[in-house]
Amino acid sequence: MSEKQRFLLLALRRGPVIFTGQEPQDEHLAMLQLWMQGLVDREDQEQPGPIKWRITKRGATEAAQLLR
């Protein structure tokens, strides 16, 4: 897991993260990689505009292991 993925996963433990499209490409890539691993999920998938990302139960477990 990359540093950027760790940072985002730990940030998601505190609450949802909203992507507006202004984030750096490396953050977009890291979030998509977390999504592909099943660690995060999108809200409002059918609506255009900002994307709200939430951590999944599997992601929360993974994040807890990162803190050990």
C-alpha positions in Angstrom: 0.0 0.0 0.0 1.4 3.4 -1.0 1.8 6.3 1.4 -1.0 8.2 -0.4 -3.3 5.2 0.0 -2.5 5.0 3.7 -3.1 8.7 4.2 -6.5 8.5 2.5 -7.5 5.4 4.3 -6.7 6.9 7.7 -8.4 10.1 6.8 -11.5 8.1 5.9 -11.6 6.6 9.4 -12.5 10.1 10.6 -15.3 10.6 8.1 -16.2 10.8 4.5 -13.8 12.4 2.0 -15.2 14.5 -0.8 -13.4 14.7 -4.1 -14.4 17.7 -6.2 -12.2 17.1 -9.2 -9.5 19.6 -8.1 -7.4 17.0 -6.3 -4.0 15.9 -7.6 -3.9 13.0 -10.0 -2.0 10.8 -7.5 -4.8 11.2 -5.0 -7.4 10.2 -7.6 -5.2 7.1 -8.5 -4.8 6.2 -4.8 -8.5 6.4 -4.1 -9.4 4.4 -7.2 -6.9 1.7 -6.1 -8.5 1.6 -2.6 -11.9 1.3 -4.3 -10.7 -1.6 -6.5 -9.5 -3.4 -3.4 -12.9 -3.0 -1.7 -11.6 -0.7 1.0 -13.7 2.3 0.1 -17.0 2.9 -1.6 -18.7 5.8 -3.4 -21.8 7.6 -2.4 -24.1 9.4 -4.9 -22.8 7.2 -7.8 -25.5 8.3 -10.2 -25.2 12.0 -9.7 -22.7 14.3 -11.4 -20.5 16.5 -9.3 -18.4 15.9 -6.2 -17.9 12.3 -5.1 -18.2 11.4 -1.5 -16.0 8.4 -0.5 -16.6 6.3 2.6 -14.6 3.6 4.2 -16.0 0.0 4.1 -15.8 -2.4 7.0 -12.9 -4.2 5.3 -11.2 -0.8 4.9 -11.8 0.0 8.6 -10.1 -3.3 9.5 -7.2 -2.5 7.2 -6.8 1.0 8.7 -6.8 -0.4 12.2 -4.0 -2.7 11.3 -2.0 0.3 9.9 -2.2 1.9 13.3 -0.6 -1.0 15.1 
